[in-house]
């Protein structure tokens, strides 16, 4: 089973592809850097870049499923949820066009599956991903760790379903 996990964003969007039958391994992981340098491009340009980059990743990794973090909003940062919604819309459309099954996961469910509780910090998520995959260092930036955790949670759920 090959799963592509996505941590959507308009500045950085993490992605991670994992696969395995018994123990998952990392196929590829990284970030789409949608803002570089001093100039912040318009949202439309960042969304077009995300669409191009994500489309290329779909073709290159050929996942059996794509897991995307569900939309959430923190009451102190409502604009973050709006930006994330824009990015999620582009991603969900690309997934539908590719005909790949979609798995949507709540952030708290992903955190709980990795570290045992749904309110884990970024550092805890990075350490948890480092431990699970036996990495020499925690994945950085945190968006990569989040994408790996999202992919892992979906992979575990699909593996449990297949084992039944």
PyMOL commands that set and color helices and strands:
alter all, ss='L'
color gray80, all
select helices_A, chain A and resi 43-61+78-98+107-115+122-133+142-163
alter helices_A, ss='H'
color red, helices_A
select strands_A, chain A and resi 2-7+12-19+25-33+65-69+101-105
alter strands_A, ss='S'
color yellow, strands_A
deselect
rebuild
show_as cartoon
